Amino acid sequence: MTTALITGSTAGIGAAFTRRLAADGHDLVLVARDTKRLREQATELHDRHGIEVEVLAADLSQDKGIEAVADRLADRKNPVDLLINNAGFGNKGRYLEVPMADELKMLKVHCEAVLRLTSAATEAMRERGRGGVVNVASVAAFVPRGTYGASKAWVVQFTQGAAKDLAGSGVRLMALCPGFVRTEFHQRAGMGTDNIPGWMWLDADKLVTAALADLARGKSLSIPDPRYKALMGLVKVTPRGLLGGVTSRTGRKYGPQ
C-alpha cells in the first residue's frame, strides 16, 4: 500500500487523479483550500474504496500553506510515495490588464509552490530509493502566451531538468501537459467556453489513465492525447514570429492569459 498526495484535489484533473488512485488502492492525502469539500471528498473515497484518506486544507498562494504541505511531504514516518502537483488557476485578461497581485499569485502557485513541494517530496523519496512526482503543466507551455503559458513552461523545464538530475535514484518526475479539460478551471477564471471546438476537449479520467501510464514508462513529459501531440508537432516547425501572432489571437479567444 502506498500513499499519494494530490494538490487541488477537489475538482477537475486533481479529482480525476484521486478517483483513479483510490480505485487502485492507494491511501491519499488531499490538499485544497475548501475544508468542507475536502472532508466530503475524503468520506466518499474512504467509504467507496476502503482506503485511508487524510485532508490538509492549505492555500498554496501563501507561504503558510506551502510550508504545511511541504512538512507533510517531508514526514519520514508517514511517507508519501507519489506527489501530484495539480493546483493552479488562470487569470482573465491580457498582459497589463491583469492586476500585478494576481500575476504574482499565479507565479507563487504555479512555480514557487511546485518547486518547494517537489523538493520536499523528492528529498525524502531519494532517501528511500523510490517515488514519483507529476507536475501538471499545460500545452500552453509550448507557445508564447502570457504569464500562464510562461509559468507552465517553467514547470516543464524544471521538471525535466530535475528528472535528469535524479536519474538512477529511483525517483521519477514527469510534467503533464493537457489541453482543454472540462473542469471548473474556466468558470473560476470567468472565461466562457462555448466557443471552444468540441474536438479540443479532453476527458479528465482518460487523461489521468494516460498520464499514469506515461509515468510508469519513465517519461519526463506527457502530452496525453494524439490530437494535442499532433498540434504540438506543428508548433515545433512553425516560425516563432508567426506562432506568436496565432497564439495571441487564439489565447484571447479560448484560454487564460
C-alpha positions, 0 to 999 in steps of 0.5 A, a space after each residue: 500500500 502506498 500513499 499519494 498526495 494530490 494538490 487541488 484535489 477537489 475538482 477537475 484533473 486533481 479529482 480525476 487523479 484521486 478517483 483513479 488512485 483510490 480505485 487502485 488502492 492507494 491511501 491519499 492525502 488531499 490538499 485544497 483550500 475548501 475544508 468542507 469539500 475536502 472532508 466530503 471528498 475524503 468520506 466518499 473515497 474512504 467509504 467507496 474504496 476502503 482506503 485511508 484518506 487524510 485532508 490538509 486544507 492549505 492555500 498554496 498562494 501563501 507561504 503558510 500553506 506551502 510550508 504545511 504541505 511541504 512538512 507533510 511531504 517531508 514526514 519520514 514516518 508517514 511517507 508519501 510515495 507519489 506527489 501530484 502537483 495539480 493546483 493552479 488557476 488562470 487569470 482573465 485578461 491580457 498582459 497589463 490588464 491583469 492586476 500585478 497581485 494576481 500575476 504574482 499569485 499565479 507565479 507563487 502557485 504555479 512555480 514557487 509552490 511546485 518547486 518547494 513541494 517537489 523538493 520536499 517530496 523528492 528529498 525524502 523519496 531519494 532517501 528511500 530509493 523510490 517515488 514519483 512526482 507529476 507536475 501538471 503543466 499545460 500545452 500552453 507551455 509550448 507557445 508564447 502566451 502570457 504569464 500562464 503559458 510562461 509559468 507552465 513552461 517553467 514547470 516543464 523545464 524544471 521538471 525535466 531538468 530535475 528528472 535528469 538530475 535524479 536519474 538512477 535514484 529511483 525517483 521519477 518526475 514527469 510534467 503533464 501537459 493537457 489541453 482543454 479539460 472540462 473542469 471548473 478551471 474556466 468558470 473560476 477564471 470567468 472565461 466562457 467556453 462555448 466557443 471552444 471546438 468540441 474536438 479540443 476537449 479532453 476527458 479528465 479520467 482518460 487523461 489521468 489513465 494516460 498520464 499514469 501510464 506515461 509515468 510508469 514508462 519513465 517519461 519526463 513529459 506527457 502530452 496525453 492525447 494524439 490530437 494535442 501531440 499532433 498540434 504540438 508537432 506543428 508548433 515545433 516547425 512553425 516560425 516563432 514570429 508567426 506562432 506568436 501572432 496565432 497564439 495571441 489571437 487564439 489565447 484571447 479567444 479560448 484560454 487564460 492569459 
